[in-house]
Amino acid sequence: MSNLQTFVNSTTLNGKLVGHDQTTNLILSHTIERVFAILGSEEATQQVEHGLYLIRGDNIAICGLVDEQLEAGIDWSAVKAEPLDGMKHV
């Protein structure tokens, strides 16, 4: 497995949806990228602020609403996660 596959599967993007099209390409503003540390590692989860961000539809696994108050109360640096399995396009 390539290193890129590991990076892609441990990343989430959160932002305000400002646009989309018929192929699920998204435009996000105030975007924050979270790169989650793997379970059992000593590393902390990283957060990177991007601002305006464009995402191609074939790179999206899920899109949904976020409770901003609940999200603000989470210590993201302490959150660890297992990478998602690979996506299958049919």
N, CA and C of each residue as an Amber inpcrd file, in Angstrom:
protein
   270
   0.8490000  -1.1740000   0.0000000   0.0000000   0.0000000   0.0000000
   0.8970000   1.2410000   0.0000000   0.5340000   2.2460000  -0.7800000
   1.3490000   3.4540000  -0.8520000   1.1240000   4.3360000   0.3720000
   2.0660000   5.2240000   0.6350000   1.9130000   6.1780000   1.7310000
   0.7550000   7.1290000   1.4770000   0.4800000   7.4430000   0.2110000
  -0.6270000   8.3310000  -0.1200000  -1.9540000   7.7330000   0.3350000
  -2.1400000   6.4310000   0.1710000  -3.3850000   5.7760000   0.5770000
  -3.6200000   5.9570000   2.0770000  -2.5830000   5.8250000   2.8880000
  -2.7120000   6.0150000   4.3300000  -3.1050000   7.4450000   4.6440000
  -2.4990000   8.4210000   3.9540000  -2.8010000   9.8290000   4.2110000
  -4.2530000  10.1430000   3.8690000  -4.6910000   9.7060000   2.7090000
  -6.0420000  10.0140000   2.2640000  -7.0790000   9.4280000   3.2070000
  -6.8600000   8.2420000   3.7200000  -7.8450000   7.5720000   4.5570000
  -7.8750000   8.0440000   5.9980000  -7.0130000   8.9480000   6.4050000
  -7.0510000   9.4310000   7.7850000  -7.3470000  10.9240000   7.8440000
  -7.9420000  11.4600000   6.7880000  -8.1780000  12.8930000   6.6810000
  -9.6620000  13.1990000   6.5410000 -10.1160000  14.2530000   7.2390000
 -11.4600000  14.7710000   7.0260000 -11.3690000  16.2610000   6.7470000
 -12.3290000  16.7730000   6.0130000 -12.4300000  18.2010000   5.7250000
 -13.7690000  18.6890000   6.2480000 -13.7490000  19.7380000   7.0630000
 -14.9720000  20.3400000   7.5800000 -14.9910000  21.7930000   7.1480000
 -16.1210000  22.2420000   6.6430000 -16.2520000  23.6310000   6.2190000
 -17.6940000  23.9460000   5.8930000 -17.9200000  25.1950000   5.5100000
 -19.2580000  25.6410000   5.1260000 -19.4450000  25.3930000   3.6350000
 -20.4880000  24.6410000   3.2820000 -20.7710000  24.3300000   1.8840000
 -21.3140000  25.5790000   1.1970000 -20.5920000  26.0580000   0.1720000
 -21.0340000  27.2450000  -0.5590000 -21.4190000  26.9290000  -1.9980000
 -21.1310000  25.7130000  -2.4710000 -21.5170000  25.3570000  -3.8260000
 -21.2900000  23.8920000  -4.1220000 -22.0260000  23.3800000  -5.1180000
 -21.8760000  21.9900000  -5.5570000 -22.4010000  21.8810000  -6.9760000
 -22.1510000  20.7560000  -7.6280000 -22.6920000  20.5130000  -8.9640000
 -23.2230000  19.0900000  -9.0640000 -23.6460000  18.6930000 -10.2700000
 -24.2930000  17.3970000 -10.4600000 -23.3570000  16.2080000 -10.2790000
 -22.0410000  16.4290000 -10.2830000 -21.0930000  15.3230000 -10.0770000
 -20.5140000  15.3250000  -8.6640000 -21.1740000  16.0110000  -7.7450000
 -20.8100000  16.0860000  -6.3340000 -19.4820000  16.7910000  -6.0880000
 -19.0040000  17.6060000  -7.0280000 -17.8760000  18.4830000  -6.7300000
 -18.3710000  19.5010000  -5.7110000 -17.5700000  19.7650000  -4.6740000
 -17.9880000  20.6630000  -3.6030000 -17.0640000  21.8630000  -3.5030000
 -17.6370000  23.0040000  -3.1030000 -16.8650000  24.1950000  -2.7580000
 -17.1380000  24.4660000  -1.2860000 -16.0830000  24.4510000  -0.4750000
 -16.1970000  24.7070000   0.9600000 -15.4600000  25.9870000   1.3130000
 -16.0260000  26.7730000   2.2350000 -15.3110000  27.9230000   2.7850000
 -15.0260000  27.6370000   4.2550000 -14.1000000  28.3820000   4.8370000
 -13.7060000  28.1910000   6.2440000 -13.3610000  26.7250000   6.5100000
 -12.6020000  26.1260000   5.6180000 -12.3120000  24.6930000   5.6700000
 -11.1940000  24.3720000   6.6520000 -11.4160000  23.3500000   7.4570000
 -10.3990000  22.8200000   8.3680000 -10.1570000  21.3630000   7.9910000
  -8.9070000  21.0240000   7.7400000  -8.5190000  19.6460000   7.4500000
  -8.0100000  19.0160000   8.7380000  -8.5420000  17.8550000   9.0740000
  -8.0610000  17.1200000  10.2460000  -7.4090000  15.8350000   9.7690000
  -6.1440000  15.6570000  10.1520000  -5.4070000  14.4320000   9.8400000
  -5.3180000  13.6610000  11.1520000  -6.1010000  12.5970000  11.2470000
  -6.2030000  11.8590000  12.5010000  -5.0050000  10.9560000  12.7210000
  -4.5300000  10.9530000  13.9670000  -3.4630000  10.0400000  14.3640000
  -4.0390000   8.6290000  14.4290000  -3.2170000   7.6600000  14.0840000
  -3.6380000   6.2610000  14.0930000  -3.7540000   5.7660000  15.5360000
  -4.7460000   4.9210000  15.8020000  -4.9160000   4.3400000  17.1380000
  -3.6170000   3.7000000  17.6130000  -3.2470000   3.9640000  18.8580000
  -2.0430000   3.3780000  19.4300000  -0.7830000   4.1890000  19.1930000
  -0.8520000   5.2350000  18.3830000   0.3430000   6.0470000  18.1280000
   0.4590000   7.1510000  19.1780000   1.6400000   7.7110000  19.2920000
   1.8910000   8.7950000  20.2430000   1.6100000  10.1640000  19.6320000
   1.3850000  10.2220000  18.3260000   1.1620000  11.4930000  17.6400000
  -0.2020000  12.0750000  17.9980000  -0.3180000  13.3990000  17.8480000
  -1.5920000  14.0770000  18.0460000  -2.2530000  14.3030000  16.6890000
  -3.5670000  14.3890000  16.6890000  -4.2920000  14.7220000  15.4680000
  -3.9480000  16.1450000  15.0730000  -3.7040000  16.3620000  13.7860000
  -3.3130000  17.6840000  13.2890000  -4.5040000  18.3780000  12.6600000
  -4.5590000  19.7090000  12.8200000  -5.5790000  20.5270000  12.1730000
  -4.8890000  21.5750000  11.3170000  -5.3490000  21.7170000  10.0710000
  -4.7920000  22.7010000   9.1480000  -5.9500000  23.5260000   8.6010000
  -5.8690000  24.8570000   8.7190000  -6.9140000  25.7290000   8.1820000
  -6.5910000  26.0620000   6.7350000  -7.5720000  25.8300000   5.8360000
  -7.3660000  26.0670000   4.4100000  -8.1790000  27.2300000   3.8710000
  -9.2550000  27.6220000   4.4960000 -10.1230000  28.6520000   3.9300000
 -10.9780000  28.0660000   2.8240000 -10.9050000  28.6420000   1.5980000
 -11.6840000  28.1490000   0.4630000 -11.0520000  26.8790000  -0.0800000
 -11.8750000  25.8450000  -0.3420000 -11.3510000  24.5430000  -0.7480000
 -12.2970000  23.9170000  -1.7610000 -11.7490000  23.3830000  -2.8320000
 -12.5260000  22.6870000  -3.8580000 -12.2370000  21.1970000  -3.7710000
 -13.2840000  20.3670000  -3.8010000 -13.1160000  18.9160000  -3.6980000
 -13.8220000  18.2580000  -4.8780000 -13.0960000  17.3990000  -5.5940000
 -13.7080000  16.6400000  -6.6930000 -14.6640000  15.5930000  -6.1280000
 -15.7620000  15.3860000  -6.8070000 -16.7970000  14.4670000  -6.3410000
 -16.3330000  13.0420000  -6.1410000 -15.3720000  12.5700000  -6.9490000
 -14.9230000  11.1810000  -6.7990000 -14.0160000  10.9810000  -5.5960000
 -13.6880000  12.0460000  -4.8570000 -12.8740000  11.9420000  -3.6420000
 -13.7140000  12.0420000  -2.3700000 -15.0240000  12.0600000  -2.5030000
 -15.9110000  12.2570000  -1.3560000 -16.5050000  10.9220000  -0.9180000
 -16.3540000  10.6120000   0.3750000 -16.9410000   9.3900000   0.9280000
 -18.2850000   9.6870000   1.5820000 -18.4030000  10.8490000   2.2560000
 -19.6460000  11.2100000   2.9360000 -19.6970000  12.7210000   3.0920000
 -20.9010000  13.2580000   3.0540000 -21.1190000  14.6920000   3.2330000
 -22.3480000  14.8410000   4.1130000 -22.2580000  15.6580000   5.1680000
 -23.3970000  15.7880000   6.0670000 -23.3090000  17.0280000   6.9270000
 -24.3180000  17.2200000   7.7620000 -24.3810000  18.3580000   8.6620000
 -23.5720000  18.0880000   9.9250000 -23.0550000  19.1680000  10.5210000
 -22.2670000  19.0700000  11.7480000 -22.8890000  19.9820000  12.8000000
 -23.0360000  19.4820000  14.0200000 -23.4840000  20.2970000  15.1460000
 -22.2870000  21.1180000  15.6100000 -22.2870000  22.4200000  15.3240000
 -21.1250000  23.2670000  15.6030000 -20.8160000  23.3710000  17.0900000
 -21.8370000  23.4000000  17.9490000 -21.5980000  23.4790000  19.3900000
 -20.9480000  22.2010000  19.9050000 -21.4300000  21.0630000  19.4500000
 -20.8530000  19.7840000  19.8580000 -19.4090000  19.6730000  19.3740000
 -19.1640000  20.0580000  18.1200000 -17.8210000  19.9770000  17.5520000
 -16.8360000  20.8920000  18.2910000 -17.2870000  22.0630000  18.7200000
 -16.4160000  23.0070000  19.4220000 -15.9730000  22.4680000  20.7820000
 -16.7440000  21.5650000  21.3810000 -16.4090000  21.0110000  22.6830000
 -15.4820000  19.8080000  22.6510000 -15.0530000  19.3850000  21.4700000
 -14.1960000  18.2010000  21.3400000 -12.7330000  18.6090000  21.2990000
 -11.8900000  17.9250000  22.0660000 -10.4390000  18.1350000  22.0090000
  -9.8980000  17.2820000  20.8690000  -9.8250000  17.8520000  19.6600000
  -9.4540000  17.0920000  18.4680000  -8.0310000  16.5680000  18.5130000
  -7.1410000  17.2110000  19.2690000  -5.7530000  16.7360000  19.3260000
  -5.6520000  15.3750000  20.0110000  -6.6490000  15.0180000  20.8240000
  -6.6270000  13.7440000  21.5470000  -7.3850000  12.6300000  20.8210000
  -8.0770000  12.9510000  19.7390000  -8.8740000  11.9560000  19.0140000
  -7.9710000  11.1180000  18.1200000  -8.1150000   9.8080000  18.1810000
  -7.3650000   8.8710000  17.3290000  -8.3720000   8.0630000  16.5180000
  -7.9490000   7.5580000  15.3670000  -8.8840000   6.8290000  14.5080000
  -8.1600000   5.8030000  13.6620000  -8.9090000   4.8020000  13.2220000
  -8.3910000   3.8400000  12.2570000  -8.7220000   4.3590000  10.8650000
  -7.8380000   4.1590000   9.8850000  -8.1310000   4.6060000   8.5190000
  -9.3430000   3.8720000   7.9490000 -10.0640000   4.5530000   7.0520000
 -11.1680000   3.9140000   6.3410000 -10.6190000   2.9020000   5.3510000
 -11.4060000   1.8860000   5.0470000 -11.0270000   0.9660000   3.9760000
 -11.0980000   1.7040000   2.6450000 -10.4720000   1.1610000   1.6350000
 -10.4930000   1.7670000   0.3140000 -11.9060000   1.8680000  -0.2350000
 -12.1330000   2.8450000  -1.1090000 -13.4460000   3.0310000  -1.7230000
 -13.5460000   2.2020000  -2.9970000 -14.7280000   1.6950000  -3.2600000
 -14.9570000   0.9120000  -4.4720000 -15.9370000   1.6750000  -5.3540000
 -15.5030000   2.0340000  -6.5570000 -16.3690000   2.7350000  -7.5020000
 -17.0630000   1.7100000  -8.3820000 -18.3880000   1.7690000  -8.4240000
 -19.1490000   0.8320000  -9.2610000 -19.9440000   1.5740000 -10.3130000
